[in-house]
Amino acid sequence: SSELTQDPAVSVALGQTVRITCQGDSLRSYYASWYQQKPGQAPVLVIYGKNNRPSGIPDRFSGSSSGNTASLTITGAQAEDEADYYCNSRDSSGNHLAVFGTGTKVTVL
Amino acid sequence: QVQLVESGGGLVKPGGSLRLSCAASGFTFSDYYMSWIRQAPGKGLEWVSYISSSGSTIYYADSVKGRFTISRDNAKNSLYLQMNSLRAEDTAVYYCARRVTYYDILTGYYRGFYFDYWGQGTLVTVSS
């Protein structure tokens, strides 16, 4: 099955911008979705499709994609954005499977 | 509002079985694909299985194929995961999630799916 690769950890100063990337062959054909997970909590969808935010997700979260790489950008990071972030996409092998990225820990300094 | 509530987790010995349930409310359950996703302690998310709205289409991750069975009862708004031949590496929090298919707005082409609502999870521990 396909793999989705993310940087293990990134840090960002309060109020600055951080971009998290997700690489994988499946992203050439399918959009990524992004999930935020805080300790002890269930994941929350923050971006899906081309660049769509569910209701209640702040507009400082945005998504983009180019080739085999999808990106999640937090513009003006807040302390409450400190969390693990996972990308997800459909497997590109034709087996209709789903695959999650390895996850990125975002620390807000 | 959409709610997904998992139950059925617990401690089980290697080789044992467990059945998880997910009670759905706040939406028309029979209209949606549903999925199970798990997370081992301190690890990332791992997709386990999904089932179509009617139950006619089912897929499993290779790691659980032949041991786990997903099912649903649309009359009861419930999703299930029967787990047999459990192994230590199946120890995880199991989440049920609603799956939504995504079609490109401009072209109408199928472009994958996403999981828009998740339950709080139920912990399964496989240990002797």
HADDOCK unambig.tbl for C-alpha pairs under 7 A between the chains (distance, minus, plus):
assign (segid A and resid 29 and name CA) (segid B and resid 111 and name CA) 6.89 0.50 0.50
assign (segid A and resid 30 and name CA) (segid B and resid 111 and name CA) 4.72 0.50 0.50
assign (segid A and resid 30 and name CA) (segid B and resid 112 and name CA) 5.22 0.50 0.50
assign (segid A and resid 31 and name CA) (segid B and resid 111 and name CA) 5.91 0.50 0.50
assign (segid A and resid 31 and name CA) (segid B and resid 112 and name CA) 6.15 0.50 0.50
assign (segid A and resid 33 and name CA) (segid B and resid 114 and name CA) 5.93 0.50 0.50
assign (segid A and resid 41 and name CA) (segid B and resid 120 and name CA) 6.95 0.50 0.50
assign (segid A and resid 42 and name CA) (segid B and resid 118 and name CA) 6.72 0.50 0.50
assign (segid A and resid 42 and name CA) (segid B and resid 119 and name CA) 6.88 0.50 0.50
assign (segid A and resid 42 and name CA) (segid B and resid 120 and name CA) 5.38 0.50 0.50
assign (segid A and resid 43 and name CA) (segid B and resid 118 and name CA) 6.96 0.50 0.50
assign (segid A and resid 45 and name CA) (segid B and resid 115 and name CA) 6.99 0.50 0.50
assign (segid A and resid 45 and name CA) (segid B and resid 116 and name CA) 5.74 0.50 0.50
assign (segid A and resid 48 and name CA) (segid B and resid 114 and name CA) 6.61 0.50 0.50
assign (segid A and resid 49 and name CA) (segid B and resid 102 and name CA) 6.56 0.50 0.50
assign (segid A and resid 89 and name CA) (segid B and resid 112 and name CA) 6.76 0.50 0.50
assign (segid A and resid 90 and name CA) (segid B and resid 112 and name CA) 5.77 0.50 0.50
assign (segid A and resid 90 and name CA) (segid B and resid 113 and name CA) 6.92 0.50 0.50
assign (segid A and resid 97 and name CA) (segid B and resid 59 and name CA) 6.77 0.50 0.50
assign (segid A and resid 97 and name CA) (segid B and resid 61 and name CA) 6.99 0.50 0.50
assign (segid A and resid 98 and name CA) (segid B and resid 47 and name CA) 6.19 0.50 0.50
assign (segid A and resid 99 and name CA) (segid B and resid 47 and name CA) 6.28 0.50 0.50
assign (segid A and resid 100 and name CA) (segid B and resid 45 and name CA) 6.28 0.50 0.50
assign (segid A and resid 100 and name CA) (segid B and resid 46 and name CA) 6.31 0.50 0.50
assign (segid A and resid 102 and name CA) (segid B and resid 44 and name CA) 6.16 0.50 0.50
assign (segid A and resid 103 and name CA) (segid B and resid 44 and name CA) 6.33 0.50 0.50
